Amino acid sequence: MSTLTQNSMTNHHAPGLINQIGETLHVWHERYRTRRELTNWSARDLQDVGLSWSDVAYEADKPFWRA
């Protein structure tokens, strides 16, 4: 016969999993935000960093979960 204790029933992976989910959501939000911001750049700004409008369109069309 086994005895269950509060400690043995605790999910020790939950804090790590919650942190991973939080980090993933943060990365997705940053991708979404920066891609939208990129669409507002001027032609001069894009030229300064070596991007074209087609580069911006390609990046902006990506879903937030894709790097």
Backbone as XML, in Angstrom:
<?xml version="1.0"?>
<chain id="A" units="angstrom">
  <residue number="1" name="MET">
    <atom name="N" x="0.834" y="-1.172" z="0.000"/>
    <atom name="CA" x="0.000" y="0.000" z="0.000"/>
    <atom name="C" x="0.882" y="1.240" z="0.000"/>
  </residue>
  <residue number="2" name="SER">
    <atom name="N" x="0.569" y="2.189" z="-0.840"/>
    <atom name="CA" x="1.389" y="3.398" z="-0.901"/>
    <atom name="C" x="0.657" y="4.561" z="-0.250"/>
  </residue>
  <residue number="3" name="THR">
    <atom name="N" x="1.435" y="5.473" z="0.219"/>
    <atom name="CA" x="0.881" y="6.659" z="0.858"/>
    <atom name="C" x="1.227" y="7.866" z="-0.003"/>
  </residue>
  <residue number="4" name="LEU">
    <atom name="N" x="0.215" y="8.628" z="-0.395"/>
    <atom name="CA" x="0.449" y="9.841" z="-1.173"/>
    <atom name="C" x="0.619" y="11.023" z="-0.234"/>
  </residue>
  <residue number="5" name="THR">
    <atom name="N" x="1.571" y="11.829" z="-0.540"/>
    <atom name="CA" x="1.772" y="13.044" z="0.250"/>
    <atom name="C" x="1.518" y="14.243" z="-0.648"/>
  </residue>
  <residue number="6" name="GLN">
    <atom name="N" x="1.349" y="15.373" z="-0.051"/>
    <atom name="CA" x="1.136" y="16.601" z="-0.826"/>
    <atom name="C" x="2.311" y="16.841" z="-1.767"/>
  </residue>
  <residue number="7" name="ASN">
    <atom name="N" x="3.509" y="16.597" z="-1.303"/>
    <atom name="CA" x="4.699" y="16.816" z="-2.104"/>
    <atom name="C" x="4.747" y="15.887" z="-3.314"/>
  </residue>
  <residue number="8" name="SER">
    <atom name="N" x="4.336" y="14.654" z="-3.160"/>
    <atom name="CA" x="4.405" y="13.711" z="-4.274"/>
    <atom name="C" x="3.348" y="13.999" z="-5.332"/>
  </residue>
  <residue number="9" name="MET">
    <atom name="N" x="2.307" y="14.735" z="-4.972"/>
    <atom name="CA" x="1.241" y="15.033" z="-5.916"/>
    <atom name="C" x="1.448" y="16.379" z="-6.618"/>
  </residue>
  <residue number="10" name="THR">
    <atom name="N" x="2.481" y="17.095" z="-6.254"/>
    <atom name="CA" x="2.743" y="18.404" z="-6.836"/>
    <atom name="C" x="3.408" y="18.243" z="-8.201"/>
  </residue>
  <residue number="11" name="ASN">
    <atom name="N" x="2.936" y="18.999" z="-9.158"/>
    <atom name="CA" x="3.545" y="18.994" z="-10.490"/>
    <atom name="C" x="4.758" y="19.919" z="-10.463"/>
  </residue>
  <residue number="12" name="HIS">
    <atom name="N" x="5.926" y="19.339" z="-10.469"/>
    <atom name="CA" x="7.153" y="20.127" z="-10.384"/>
    <atom name="C" x="7.544" y="20.731" z="-11.728"/>
  </residue>
  <residue number="13" name="HIS">
    <atom name="N" x="6.870" y="20.361" z="-12.799"/>
    <atom name="CA" x="7.189" y="20.893" z="-14.122"/>
    <atom name="C" x="6.379" y="22.132" z="-14.449"/>
  </residue>
  <residue number="14" name="ALA">
    <atom name="N" x="5.353" y="22.420" z="-13.704"/>
    <atom name="CA" x="4.451" y="23.534" z="-14.004"/>
    <atom name="C" x="5.162" y="24.880" z="-14.073"/>
  </residue>
  <residue number="15" name="PRO">
    <atom name="N" x="6.011" y="25.259" z="-13.107"/>
    <atom name="CA" x="6.644" y="26.576" z="-13.207"/>
    <atom name="C" x="7.482" y="26.730" z="-14.484"/>
  </residue>
  <residue number="16" name="GLY">
    <atom name="N" x="8.220" y="25.702" z="-14.851"/>
    <atom name="CA" x="9.022" y="25.766" z="-16.074"/>
    <atom name="C" x="8.158" y="25.845" z="-17.308"/>
  </residue>
  <residue number="17" name="LEU">
    <atom name="N" x="7.090" y="25.090" z="-17.319"/>
    <atom name="CA" x="6.174" y="25.099" z="-18.456"/>
    <atom name="C" x="5.488" y="26.447" z="-18.584"/>
  </residue>
  <residue number="18" name="ILE">
    <atom name="N" x="5.063" y="27.007" z="-17.477"/>
    <atom name="CA" x="4.413" y="28.316" z="-17.498"/>
    <atom name="C" x="5.387" y="29.383" z="-17.993"/>
  </residue>
  <residue number="19" name="ASN">
    <atom name="N" x="6.636" y="29.316" z="-17.549"/>
    <atom name="CA" x="7.648" y="30.264" z="-18.026"/>
    <atom name="C" x="7.872" y="30.123" z="-19.523"/>
  </residue>
  <residue number="20" name="GLN">
    <atom name="N" x="7.939" y="28.896" z="-20.019"/>
    <atom name="CA" x="8.131" y="28.673" z="-21.455"/>
    <atom name="C" x="6.970" y="29.223" z="-22.262"/>
  </residue>
  <residue number="21" name="ILE">
    <atom name="N" x="5.764" y="29.007" z="-21.784"/>
    <atom name="CA" x="4.582" y="29.532" z="-22.475"/>
    <atom name="C" x="4.624" y="31.058" z="-22.483"/>
  </residue>
  <residue number="22" name="GLY">
    <atom name="N" x="4.966" y="31.644" z="-21.354"/>
    <atom name="CA" x="5.077" y="33.098" z="-21.253"/>
    <atom name="C" x="6.123" y="33.654" z="-22.201"/>
  </residue>
  <residue number="23" name="GLU">
    <atom name="N" x="7.271" y="33.007" z="-22.275"/>
    <atom name="CA" x="8.331" y="33.451" z="-23.178"/>
    <atom name="C" x="7.905" y="33.330" z="-24.633"/>
  </residue>
  <residue number="24" name="THR">
    <atom name="N" x="7.229" y="32.239" z="-24.964"/>
    <atom name="CA" x="6.758" y="32.046" z="-26.334"/>
    <atom name="C" x="5.747" y="33.122" z="-26.710"/>
  </residue>
  <residue number="25" name="LEU">
    <atom name="N" x="4.815" y="33.414" z="-25.822"/>
    <atom name="CA" x="3.834" y="34.466" z="-26.090"/>
    <atom name="C" x="4.504" y="35.820" z="-26.253"/>
  </residue>
  <residue number="26" name="HIS">
    <atom name="N" x="5.513" y="36.080" z="-25.454"/>
    <atom name="CA" x="6.257" y="37.341" z="-25.563"/>
    <atom name="C" x="6.954" y="37.450" z="-26.921"/>
  </residue>
  <residue number="27" name="VAL">
    <atom name="N" x="7.610" y="36.389" z="-27.355"/>
    <atom name="CA" x="8.295" y="36.378" z="-28.651"/>
    <atom name="C" x="7.286" y="36.603" z="-29.776"/>
  </residue>
  <residue number="28" name="TRP">
    <atom name="N" x="6.150" y="35.925" z="-29.713"/>
    <atom name="CA" x="5.126" y="36.080" z="-30.748"/>
    <atom name="C" x="4.614" y="37.514" z="-30.799"/>
  </residue>
  <residue number="29" name="HIS">
    <atom name="N" x="4.398" y="38.103" z="-29.628"/>
    <atom name="CA" x="3.912" y="39.483" z="-29.591"/>
    <atom name="C" x="4.947" y="40.437" z="-30.166"/>
  </residue>
  <residue number="30" name="GLU">
    <atom name="N" x="6.215" y="40.241" z="-29.836"/>
    <atom name="CA" x="7.278" y="41.096" z="-30.364"/>
    <atom name="C" x="7.390" y="40.969" z="-31.888"/>
  </residue>
  <residue number="31" name="ARG">
    <atom name="N" x="7.277" y="39.752" z="-32.400"/>
    <atom name="CA" x="7.312" y="39.570" z="-33.855"/>
    <atom name="C" x="6.177" y="40.322" z="-34.520"/>
  </residue>
  <residue number="32" name="TYR">
    <atom name="N" x="4.975" y="40.170" z="-33.964"/>
    <atom name="CA" x="3.816" y="40.859" z="-34.522"/>
    <atom name="C" x="4.026" y="42.373" z="-34.501"/>
  </residue>
  <residue number="33" name="ARG">
    <atom name="N" x="4.461" y="42.892" z="-33.352"/>
    <atom name="CA" x="4.639" y="44.331" z="-33.183"/>
    <atom name="C" x="5.714" y="44.888" z="-34.118"/>
  </residue>
  <residue number="34" name="THR">
    <atom name="N" x="6.856" y="44.226" z="-34.191"/>
    <atom name="CA" x="7.943" y="44.745" z="-35.022"/>
    <atom name="C" x="7.626" y="44.631" z="-36.511"/>
  </residue>
  <residue number="35" name="ARG">
    <atom name="N" x="6.909" y="43.604" z="-36.904"/>
    <atom name="CA" x="6.528" y="43.479" z="-38.311"/>
    <atom name="C" x="5.545" y="44.571" z="-38.702"/>
  </residue>
  <residue number="36" name="ARG">
    <atom name="N" x="4.626" y="44.905" z="-37.819"/>
    <atom name="CA" x="3.677" y="45.989" z="-38.098"/>
    <atom name="C" x="4.407" y="47.328" z="-38.126"/>
  </residue>
  <residue number="37" name="GLU">
    <atom name="N" x="5.359" y="47.504" z="-37.224"/>
    <atom name="CA" x="6.128" y="48.747" z="-37.197"/>
    <atom name="C" x="6.933" y="48.907" z="-38.486"/>
  </residue>
  <residue number="38" name="LEU">
    <atom name="N" x="7.483" y="47.833" z="-38.970"/>
    <atom name="CA" x="8.280" y="47.869" z="-40.197"/>
    <atom name="C" x="7.471" y="48.386" z="-41.385"/>
  </residue>
  <residue number="39" name="THR">
    <atom name="N" x="6.175" y="48.094" z="-41.413"/>
    <atom name="CA" x="5.342" y="48.551" z="-42.535"/>
    <atom name="C" x="5.155" y="50.060" z="-42.534"/>
  </residue>
  <residue number="40" name="ASN">
    <atom name="N" x="5.477" y="50.722" z="-41.433"/>
    <atom name="CA" x="5.337" y="52.179" z="-41.342"/>
    <atom name="C" x="6.634" y="52.929" z="-41.638"/>
  </residue>
  <residue number="41" name="TRP">
    <atom name="N" x="7.700" y="52.203" z="-41.904"/>
    <atom name="CA" x="8.971" y="52.860" z="-42.192"/>
    <atom name="C" x="8.922" y="53.570" z="-43.535"/>
  </residue>
  <residue number="42" name="SER">
    <atom name="N" x="9.681" y="54.631" z="-43.636"/>
    <atom name="CA" x="9.770" y="55.364" z="-44.899"/>
    <atom name="C" x="10.740" y="54.654" z="-45.843"/>
  </residue>
  <residue number="43" name="ALA">
    <atom name="N" x="10.684" y="55.051" z="-47.109"/>
    <atom name="CA" x="11.605" y="54.486" z="-48.106"/>
    <atom name="C" x="13.050" y="54.758" z="-47.701"/>
  </residue>
  <residue number="44" name="ARG">
    <atom name="N" x="13.295" y="55.916" z="-47.122"/>
    <atom name="CA" x="14.652" y="56.276" z="-46.678"/>
    <atom name="C" x="15.116" y="55.353" z="-45.550"/>
  </residue>
  <residue number="45" name="ASP">
    <atom name="N" x="14.226" y="55.108" z="-44.590"/>
    <atom name="CA" x="14.571" y="54.204" z="-43.485"/>
    <atom name="C" x="14.918" y="52.818" z="-44.011"/>
  </residue>
  <residue number="46" name="LEU">
    <atom name="N" x="14.104" y="52.334" z="-44.934"/>
    <atom name="CA" x="14.345" y="51.007" z="-45.507"/>
    <atom name="C" x="15.665" y="50.970" z="-46.264"/>
  </residue>
  <residue number="47" name="GLN">
    <atom name="N" x="15.940" y="52.020" z="-47.009"/>
    <atom name="CA" x="17.192" y="52.092" z="-47.761"/>
    <atom name="C" x="18.388" y="52.081" z="-46.805"/>
  </residue>
  <residue number="48" name="ASP">
    <atom name="N" x="18.255" y="52.778" z="-45.690"/>
    <atom name="CA" x="19.339" y="52.846" z="-44.708"/>
    <atom name="C" x="19.709" y="51.467" z="-44.153"/>
  </residue>
  <residue number="49" name="VAL">
    <atom name="N" x="18.733" y="50.588" z="-44.019"/>
    <atom name="CA" x="19.019" y="49.253" z="-43.482"/>
    <atom name="C" x="19.097" y="48.191" z="-44.569"/>
  </residue>
  <residue number="50" name="GLY">
    <atom name="N" x="18.967" y="48.608" z="-45.831"/>
    <atom name="CA" x="19.138" y="47.686" z="-46.943"/>
    <atom name="C" x="17.942" y="46.805" z="-47.232"/>
  </residue>
  <residue number="51" name="LEU">
    <atom name="N" x="16.735" y="47.310" z="-46.954"/>
    <atom name="CA" x="15.528" y="46.547" z="-47.236"/>
    <atom name="C" x="14.726" y="47.200" z="-48.350"/>
  </residue>
  <residue number="52" name="SER">
    <atom name="N" x="13.969" y="46.387" z="-49.052"/>
    <atom name="CA" x="13.075" y="46.899" z="-50.091"/>
    <atom name="C" x="11.632" y="46.729" z="-49.623"/>
  </residue>
  <residue number="53" name="TRP">
    <atom name="N" x="10.704" y="47.326" z="-50.378"/>
    <atom name="CA" x="9.293" y="47.172" z="-50.036"/>
    <atom name="C" x="8.864" y="45.707" z="-50.151"/>
  </residue>
  <residue number="54" name="SER">
    <atom name="N" x="9.466" y="44.982" z="-51.083"/>
    <atom name="CA" x="9.105" y="43.562" z="-51.203"/>
    <atom name="C" x="9.599" y="42.770" z="-49.990"/>
  </residue>
  <residue number="55" name="ASP">
    <atom name="N" x="10.746" y="43.145" z="-49.447"/>
    <atom name="CA" x="11.226" y="42.515" z="-48.207"/>
    <atom name="C" x="10.244" y="42.768" z="-47.069"/>
  </residue>
  <residue number="56" name="VAL">
    <atom name="N" x="9.761" y="43.994" z="-46.989"/>
    <atom name="CA" x="8.809" y="44.363" z="-45.939"/>
    <atom name="C" x="7.503" y="43.583" z="-46.120"/>
  </residue>
  <residue number="57" name="ALA">
    <atom name="N" x="7.012" y="43.524" z="-47.352"/>
    <atom name="CA" x="5.761" y="42.796" z="-47.616"/>
    <atom name="C" x="5.908" y="41.321" z="-47.261"/>
  </residue>
  <residue number="58" name="TYR">
    <atom name="N" x="7.039" y="40.737" z="-47.614"/>
    <atom name="CA" x="7.288" y="39.326" z="-47.296"/>
    <atom name="C" x="7.279" y="39.110" z="-45.791"/>
  </residue>
  <residue number="59" name="GLU">
    <atom name="N" x="7.971" y="39.977" z="-45.074"/>
    <atom name="CA" x="8.064" y="39.839" z="-43.620"/>
    <atom name="C" x="6.715" y="40.101" z="-42.951"/>
  </residue>
  <residue number="60" name="ALA">
    <atom name="N" x="6.004" y="41.119" z="-43.405"/>
    <atom name="CA" x="4.724" y="41.479" z="-42.798"/>
    <atom name="C" x="3.658" y="40.412" z="-43.023"/>
  </residue>
  <residue number="61" name="ASP">
    <atom name="N" x="3.779" y="39.655" z="-44.107"/>
    <atom name="CA" x="2.794" y="38.621" z="-44.406"/>
    <atom name="C" x="2.998" y="37.331" z="-43.619"/>
  </residue>
  <residue number="62" name="LYS">
    <atom name="N" x="4.133" y="37.205" z="-42.959"/>
    <atom name="CA" x="4.395" y="36.002" z="-42.167"/>
    <atom name="C" x="3.481" y="35.985" z="-40.941"/>
  </residue>
  <residue number="63" name="PRO">
    <atom name="N" x="3.007" y="34.818" z="-40.554"/>
    <atom name="CA" x="2.257" y="34.718" z="-39.294"/>
    <atom name="C" x="3.200" y="34.919" z="-38.110"/>
  </residue>
  <residue number="64" name="PHE">
    <atom name="N" x="2.662" y="35.386" z="-37.010"/>
    <atom name="CA" x="3.489" y="35.732" z="-35.850"/>
    <atom name="C" x="4.262" y="34.555" z="-35.287"/>
  </residue>
  <residue number="65" name="TRP">
    <atom name="N" x="3.806" y="33.344" z="-35.506"/>
    <atom name="CA" x="4.494" y="32.186" z="-34.925"/>
    <atom name="C" x="5.676" y="31.735" z="-35.787"/>
  </residue>
  <residue number="66" name="ARG">
    <atom name="N" x="5.819" y="32.285" z="-36.983"/>
    <atom name="CA" x="6.917" y="31.894" z="-37.864"/>
    <atom name="C" x="8.063" y="32.898" z="-37.737"/>
  </residue>
  <residue number="67" name="ALA">
    <atom name="N" x="9.272" y="32.381" z="-37.520"/>
    <atom name="CA" x="10.453" y="33.241" z="-37.398"/>
    <atom name="C" x="10.879" y="33.763" z="-38.735"/>
  </residue>
</chain>
